[in-house]
Amino acid sequence: MAMINLSRDIHSLTEFKHNTTEFLQQIKQTKQPLVLTVNGKAELIVQDAESYQELLDAAELVETLKGIKLGLEQMQQGKGKKAEDFFNELFDKLDSSQ
């Protein structure tokens, strides 16, 4: 995703309301979000659904990678259990609860 184009991608909310169709066409064509301002301050971001889903997918991947990194760090510190030990304990608990 490219950087926001300051002359193309930042507009007032009022301008967006008056030219919604044109701005929606721009968003679909460029795949870039629009920054909408109120009283000169950035207040809203408008983007197409496909780009938003890509952003959500990327955020989920980052969270997954953070979890993997944490697990590897804990393993290197000698924390945690071997998978075999964990599953043996889990199955023993399941067997004893029946």
Backbone as a printed PyTorch tensor [residue, N CA C, xyz], in Angstrom:
tensor([[[  0.8460,  -1.1730,   0.0000],
         [  0.0000,   0.0000,   0.0000],
         [  0.8920,   1.2370,   0.0000]],

        [[  0.6110,   2.1800,  -0.8740],
         [  1.3990,   3.3880,  -0.9950],
         [  1.0550,   4.3750,   0.1130]],

        [[  1.9050,   5.3510,   0.2830],
         [  1.6760,   6.4140,   1.2510],
         [  0.4550,   7.2300,   0.8320]],

        [[ -0.1340,   7.8970,   1.7880],
         [ -1.2650,   8.7760,   1.5010],
         [ -0.7700,   9.9680,   0.6950]],

        [[ -1.5010,  10.2890,  -0.3440],
         [ -1.2030,  11.4500,  -1.1790],
         [ -1.9210,  12.6420,  -0.5550]],

        [[ -1.1710,  13.5800,  -0.0030],
         [ -1.7670,  14.6780,   0.7520],
         [ -2.7200,  15.5260,  -0.0800]],

        [[ -2.4490,  15.6850,  -1.3610],
         [ -3.3240,  16.5220,  -2.1880],
         [ -4.5530,  15.7650,  -2.6840]],

        [[ -4.5140,  14.4370,  -2.6540],
         [ -5.6220,  13.6420,  -3.1870],
         [ -6.4340,  12.9450,  -2.1050]],

        [[ -5.8200,  12.5900,  -0.9970],
         [ -6.4490,  11.6770,  -0.0440],
         [ -6.9220,  12.3080,   1.2580]],

        [[ -6.7790,  13.6150,   1.4210],
         [ -7.2490,  14.2870,   2.6370],
         [ -8.2740,  15.3450,   2.2340]],

        [[ -9.4850,  15.2120,   2.7950],
         [-10.5830,  16.1160,   2.4380],
         [-11.4540,  16.3590,   3.6620]],

        [[-12.2010,  17.4270,   3.6030],
         [-13.1290,  17.7110,   4.6980],
         [-14.3420,  16.7810,   4.5930]],

        [[-14.9530,  16.5500,   5.7260],
         [-16.1720,  15.7390,   5.7480],
         [-17.2620,  16.3980,   4.8960]],

        [[-17.3350,  17.6950,   4.9390],
         [-18.3230,  18.4210,   4.1330],
         [-18.0970,  18.1790,   2.6490]],

        [[-16.8390,  18.2460,   2.2080],
         [-16.5180,  17.9840,   0.8000],
         [-16.8960,  16.5540,   0.4210]],

        [[-16.6470,  15.6200,   1.3210],
         [-17.0020,  14.2210,   1.0740],
         [-18.5200,  14.0690,   0.9310]],

        [[-19.2670,  14.7360,   1.7810],
         [-20.7300,  14.6600,   1.7040],
         [-21.2380,  15.1840,   0.3610]],

        [[-20.6280,  16.2490,  -0.1240],
         [-21.0780,  16.8600,  -1.3830],
         [-20.6390,  16.0640,  -2.6150]],

        [[-19.5800,  15.2850,  -2.5050],
         [-19.0160,  14.5780,  -3.6650],
         [-18.8140,  13.0940,  -3.3850]],

        [[-19.7410,  12.4980,  -2.6560],
         [-19.5890,  11.1090,  -2.2150],
         [-19.3410,  10.1500,  -3.3740]],

        [[-20.0980,  10.2580,  -4.4410],
         [-19.9600,   9.3300,  -5.5730],
         [-18.5560,   9.3970,  -6.1630]],

        [[-18.0510,  10.6070,  -6.3690],
         [-16.7060,  10.7650,  -6.9480],
         [-15.6350,  10.1930,  -6.0240]],

        [[-15.7850,  10.4580,  -4.7080],
         [-14.7960,   9.9470,  -3.7670],
         [-14.8400,   8.4240,  -3.6870]],

        [[-16.0210,   7.8420,  -3.7390],
         [-16.1200,   6.3780,  -3.7180],
         [-15.4580,   5.7740,  -4.9530]],

        [[-15.6330,   6.4050,  -6.1050],
         [-14.9530,   5.9350,  -7.3190],
         [-13.4430,   6.0160,  -7.1490]],

        [[-12.9660,   7.1020,  -6.5590],
         [-11.5270,   7.2630,  -6.3250],
         [-10.9930,   6.1660,  -5.4100]],

        [[-11.7250,   5.8990,  -4.3340],
         [-11.2970,   4.8710,  -3.3830],
         [-11.2250,   3.5070,  -4.0650]],

        [[-12.2310,   3.1780,  -4.8630],
         [-12.2410,   1.8920,  -5.5660],
         [-11.1020,   1.8070,  -6.5700]],

        [[-10.8090,   2.9010,  -7.2370],
         [ -9.7680,   2.9060,  -8.2710],
         [ -8.3650,   2.8500,  -7.6610]],

        [[ -8.1130,   3.6750,  -6.6500],
         [ -6.7620,   3.7840,  -6.0990],
         [ -6.4770,   2.7730,  -4.9930]],

        [[ -7.5480,   2.2290,  -4.3770],
         [ -7.4160,   1.3320,  -3.2240],
         [ -6.7660,   2.0420,  -2.0370]],

        [[ -6.7730,   3.3640,  -2.0560],
         [ -6.2100,   4.1610,  -0.9780],
         [ -7.3300,   4.7270,  -0.1190]],

        [[ -7.1450,   4.7700,   1.1860],
         [ -8.1700,   5.3480,   2.0450],
         [ -8.1950,   6.8700,   1.9150]],

        [[ -9.3140,   7.4370,   2.3070],
         [ -9.4330,   8.8910,   2.3970],
         [ -9.4020,   9.2680,   3.8680]],

        [[ -8.7060,  10.3500,   4.1640],
         [ -8.7290,  10.9300,   5.4950],
         [ -9.7220,  12.0870,   5.4390]],

        [[-10.7190,  12.0290,   6.3000],
         [-11.7190,  13.0870,   6.3380],
         [-11.4970,  13.9400,   7.5760]],

        [[-11.5370,  15.2470,   7.3700],
         [-11.2670,  16.1720,   8.4570],
         [-12.5420,  16.8790,   8.9040]],

        [[-12.5320,  17.2560,  10.1670],
         [-13.5840,  18.0880,  10.7480],
         [-12.8570,  19.2200,  11.4690]],

        [[-13.1730,  20.4380,  11.0860],
         [-12.4880,  21.6090,  11.6370],
         [-10.9730,  21.5090,  11.4780]],

        [[-10.5370,  20.9800,  10.3420],
         [ -9.1110,  20.9120,  10.0260],
         [ -8.3460,  19.7800,  10.6770]],

        [[ -9.0160,  18.9520,  11.4790],
         [ -8.3470,  17.8350,  12.1490],
         [ -8.8430,  16.5170,  11.5710]],

        [[ -7.9370,  15.5690,  11.3910],
         [ -8.3030,  14.2410,  10.9020],
         [ -9.2550,  13.5890,  11.8980]],

        [[-10.4240,  13.1270,  11.3930],
         [-11.4330,  12.5120,  12.2590],
         [-11.8420,  11.1190,  11.8000]],

        [[-11.8530,  10.8830,  10.4940],
         [-12.3550,   9.6170,   9.9640],
         [-11.4590,   9.1210,   8.8450]],

        [[-11.4600,   7.8000,   8.6780],
         [-10.8060,   7.1580,   7.5430],
         [-11.8900,   6.3850,   6.8010]],

        [[-11.9470,   6.5560,   5.4880],
         [-12.9040,   5.8210,   4.6560],
         [-12.0900,   4.9910,   3.6760]],

        [[-12.3790,   3.6960,   3.6250],
         [-11.6650,   2.8410,   2.6730],
         [-12.5960,   1.7540,   2.1620]],

        [[-12.1910,   1.1170,   1.0540],
         [-13.0140,   0.0670,   0.4780],
         [-12.9230,  -1.1920,   1.3370]],

        [[-13.9540,  -2.0260,   1.2410],
         [-14.0670,  -3.2160,   2.0880],
         [-12.9170,  -4.1960,   1.8620]],

        [[-12.5060,  -4.3690,   0.6100],
         [-11.4150,  -5.3100,   0.3050],
         [-10.1150,  -4.8820,   0.9790]],

        [[ -9.7960,  -3.6080,   0.9030],
         [ -8.5790,  -3.1060,   1.5430],
         [ -8.6620,  -3.2220,   3.0550]],

        [[ -9.8500,  -2.9750,   3.5960],
         [-10.0330,  -3.1070,   5.0350],
         [ -9.8320,  -4.5590,   5.4710]],

        [[-10.3630,  -5.5080,   4.7130],
         [-10.1760,  -6.9200,   5.0380],
         [ -8.7020,  -7.2930,   4.9980]],

        [[ -7.9690,  -6.7650,   4.0190],
         [ -6.5270,  -7.0150,   3.9490],
         [ -5.8270,  -6.4810,   5.1940]],

        [[ -6.2670,  -5.3250,   5.6680],
         [ -5.7030,  -4.7430,   6.8820],
         [ -5.9930,  -5.6310,   8.0930]],

        [[ -7.2190,  -6.1330,   8.1980],
         [ -7.5680,  -7.0430,   9.2900],
         [ -6.7490,  -8.3270,   9.2300]],

        [[ -6.5710,  -8.8650,   8.0330],
         [ -5.7840, -10.0880,   7.8650],
         [ -4.3270,  -9.8520,   8.2780]],

        [[ -3.7900,  -8.7000,   7.8990],
         [ -2.4070,  -8.3720,   8.2570],
         [ -2.2670,  -8.2350,   9.7720]],

        [[ -3.2340,  -7.5980,  10.4240],
         [ -3.1940,  -7.4450,  11.8810],
         [ -3.2650,  -8.8060,  12.5710]],

        [[ -4.1030,  -9.6980,  12.0440],
         [ -4.2020, -11.0470,  12.6240],
         [ -2.8770, -11.7950,  12.4730]],

        [[ -2.2390, -11.6540,  11.3230],
         [ -0.9450, -12.2960,  11.1030],
         [  0.1050, -11.7690,  12.0840]],

        [[  0.1080, -10.4670,  12.3060],
         [  1.0570,  -9.8790,  13.2570],
         [  0.8390, -10.4580,  14.6500]],

        [[ -0.4150, -10.5620,  15.0770],
         [ -0.7130, -11.1290,  16.3950],
         [ -0.2620, -12.5880,  16.4860]],

        [[ -0.4600, -13.3430,  15.4280],
         [ -0.0140, -14.7360,  15.3980],
         [  1.5000, -14.8210,  15.5110]],

        [[  2.1950, -13.9850,  14.7570],
         [  3.6610, -13.9820,  14.7920],
         [  4.1790, -13.5520,  16.1640]],

        [[  3.5030, -12.6060,  16.8030],
         [  3.9010, -12.1960,  18.1570],
         [  3.7630, -13.3710,  19.1210]],

        [[  2.6920, -14.1450,  18.9880],
         [  2.4920, -15.3100,  19.8450],
         [  3.5580, -16.3740,  19.6210]],

        [[  3.9080, -16.5970,  18.3780],
         [  4.9610, -17.5680,  18.0560],
         [  6.2950, -17.1000,  18.6280]],

        [[  6.5860, -15.8150,  18.4530],
         [  7.8400, -15.2560,  18.9730],
         [  7.9110, -15.4100,  20.4870]],

        [[  6.8100, -15.1160,  21.1710],
         [  6.7670, -15.2580,  22.6230],
         [  7.0020, -16.7120,  23.0220]],

        [[  6.3490, -17.6400,  22.3280],
         [  6.5370, -19.0600,  22.6260],
         [  7.9740, -19.5080,  22.4350]],

        [[  8.6060, -19.0390,  21.3700],
         [ 10.0100, -19.3920,  21.1310],
         [ 10.9180, -18.8120,  22.2100]],

        [[ 10.6580, -17.5790,  22.6220],
         [ 11.4600, -16.9610,  23.6830],
         [ 11.3100, -17.7300,  24.9860]],

        [[ 10.0600, -18.1250,  25.3040],
         [  9.8260, -18.8900,  26.5290],
         [ 10.5120, -20.2480,  26.4620]],

        [[ 10.4840, -20.8620,  25.2880],
         [ 11.1420, -22.1540,  25.1160],
         [ 12.6480, -22.0150,  25.3400]],

        [[ 13.2440, -20.9530,  24.7950],
         [ 14.6810, -20.7280,  24.9550],
         [ 15.0480, -20.4530,  26.4160]],

        [[ 14.1030, -19.9440,  27.1790],
         [ 14.3360, -19.6730,  28.6030],
         [ 14.0540, -20.8990,  29.4690]],

        [[ 13.6780, -21.9910,  28.8220],
         [ 13.4030, -23.2210,  29.5570],
         [ 12.0200, -23.2580,  30.1810]],

        [[ 11.1530, -22.3470,  29.7910],
         [  9.7950, -22.3300,  30.3190],
         [  8.9170, -23.2400,  29.4660]],

        [[  7.7970, -23.6190,  30.0190],
         [  6.8640, -24.4330,  29.2540],
         [  7.1370, -25.9100,  29.4070]],

        [[  6.4410, -26.6900,  28.5940],
         [  6.5550, -28.1410,  28.6390],
         [  6.7420, -28.6680,  27.2320]],

        [[  7.2820, -29.8550,  27.1600],
         [  7.3400, -30.5370,  25.8750],
         [  5.9150, -30.8910,  25.4720]],

        [[  5.6480, -30.8780,  24.1850],
         [  4.3000, -31.1830,  23.6900],
         [  3.8550, -32.5610,  24.1630]],

        [[  4.7570, -33.5210,  24.1460],
         [  4.4160, -34.8880,  24.5650],
         [  3.9420, -34.9010,  26.0210]],

        [[  4.6570, -34.1670,  26.8980],
         [  4.2580, -34.1130,  28.3070],
         [  2.9060, -33.4220,  28.4670]],

        [[  2.7130, -32.3430,  27.7450],
         [  1.4470, -31.6130,  27.8160],
         [  0.2770, -32.5100,  27.4250]],

        [[  0.4090, -33.2020,  26.2940],
         [ -0.6940, -34.0430,  25.8300],
         [ -0.9290, -35.2360,  26.7530]],

        [[  0.1430, -35.8040,  27.3010],
         [ -0.0380, -36.9010,  28.2620],
         [ -0.8310, -36.4280,  29.4770]],

        [[ -0.4780, -35.2440,  30.0050],
         [ -1.2110, -34.6900,  31.1520],
         [ -2.6660, -34.3850,  30.7750]],

        [[ -2.8700, -33.8290,  29.6090],
         [ -4.2220, -33.5020,  29.1620],
         [ -5.0740, -34.7660,  29.0520]],

        [[ -4.5360, -35.7920,  28.4210],
         [ -5.3000, -37.0340,  28.2640],
         [ -5.5470, -37.7020,  29.6140]],

        [[ -4.5680, -37.6040,  30.5280],
         [ -4.7860, -38.1630,  31.8710],
         [ -5.9250, -37.4430,  32.5780]],

        [[ -5.9840, -36.1090,  32.4480],
         [ -7.0730, -35.3330,  33.0660],
         [ -8.4180, -35.6900,  32.4240]],

        [[ -8.4350, -35.8320,  31.1300],
         [ -9.6740, -36.1840,  30.4280],
         [-10.1590, -37.5600,  30.8440]],

        [[ -9.2150, -38.5000,  30.9650],
         [ -9.5770, -39.8680,  31.3620],
         [-10.1250, -39.8900,  32.7880]],

        [[ -9.5220, -39.1060,  33.6830],
         [ -9.9450, -39.1290,  35.0910],
         [-11.2530, -38.3770,  35.3120]],

        [[-11.6490, -37.5280,  34.3950],
         [-12.9030, -36.7820,  34.5570],
         [-14.1190, -37.5630,  34.0710]],

        [[-13.9060, -38.7100,  33.4740],
         [-15.0480, -39.4920,  32.9500],
         [-15.5210, -40.5000,  33.9390]]])
